[in-house]
Amino acid sequence: MSSSRPRAREVIRTALGICRRRAGILAVVGLVLFGPLAAIEAFAVGIVHGGIERGEPLLYVGTYLWISLLMFGSALCAGLLDTLVGREFGEEDVGLRRAVRTLPYGRLVGVDLAQALVIGTASLLGFVPGLVAFTLTCLAGSLVMIERVPARLALRRSLQLTGRRFGLTLLVVTLPVAVEHQILHALGVHLELSFLALWAMHAAAAILVLVPVVVVEITLAHQLLRSEDGRART
């Protein structure tokens, strides 16, 4: 992988190649990690829908819960997938059993909780603040694994890296997630689907969209770090 400044096409092409080669394990990880969260998201959409119909304050509770859960679990997913696809980036090839046994769960969950709090709060201030908060923090889960740092330092490093390539990160990570969740929210509110149908819809979206986005995050983190290392050597 080149140490030059990464471009959107290169990041996406590399990530999609990984998704094709590892489709089976990625689907399993996505269902196991995001399946339970999909159920909570479906519940939150129900609260939002009920609040809209009745004009109740519960609308704000449901909105906050829904927004906070948009990418909760992404850090844990990034940590697990970074371990499983490590050989794609010149690291040791690790099987699922060993990956599950050796993950730094505390640090990854810490990142997930911090992101849920920051993104949920920023989103209540407006759509744009929420996008900015997500974009700046989205690489923290991958950086926990790549740089072996605690959650606080991983979040700081994510701010540094994405701040330098904000437009690229917004394009390849944030926009796909934003579009996917806006579509799901619109469908959930206007189609009046049952809880089971909402769960199935969110679970399918997690496997087909969120997991590939996490692979994009991992790829982008590796490429930004290599680019940073290349600049440091020149």
Steps between C-alpha positions, in 0.01 A plus 500: 500500500636840400612754762377792283192701593204261479221575255134406524512262204801317642344466846169372366660261252721347770212469748262342248769252402530395864119471527487270198779276627363482856125524432401201715677594821405867459130407476522284813679769701253763382196295601641405840617852591232714339203264525419584866559871432263477203227391743564804722504728197167357388360574847636857484339557160171388653537763773577769244198400291270501800634838615442653157139378496419623851733800517646370826839570661581132451585602146822659629584198712457269204695730271793516741495123549479438125783740416725370779462145368574585137852365519518356850692176465708631212816522712457143622427391144806690373719335762382152416514551124842665516627185668328267255615681184844594632683313228347738245723767653811292557412387853465155651208289379281420802201267516163594646545305825832665580372842393203477736726383783761775464293813427551798737129514581526772764671749268270427206180527706641821648531643150146387413355665811691823442391513137135431586502781757684752283316426175158481664549831683648676196213378281244657731672833429448445128558267209834657405654483852405133513671430168811686609518313832463164331753581229766614746467198731425218255854355483548462875399132516748404228775707663455315830612188315756642259688723743422301818382810687223555759164644403583859592815508288326318214232769492767771502689332217177467301447875537853563373480268199148579387550870561775499237286305249153605609353510149626153415369352826165673454468359149598135556376443856246755620281553195423128441399463866291820498316403182436145624355616831290776346344245264437253782351771719266617224388145426452417867292810571284513187439133423385413854686169493474243777783470751620177337504661155689802637755272664552300181542820301757644740687168528522468121623858469767432763637206301475662157600857589643545850745210489648612165524854642694365797737329255537837327584655838769238561642551151497878535671485840779280364550720195500826697755359744723382216471839336589670829800269542611574143488875564696458823782322313534767231 
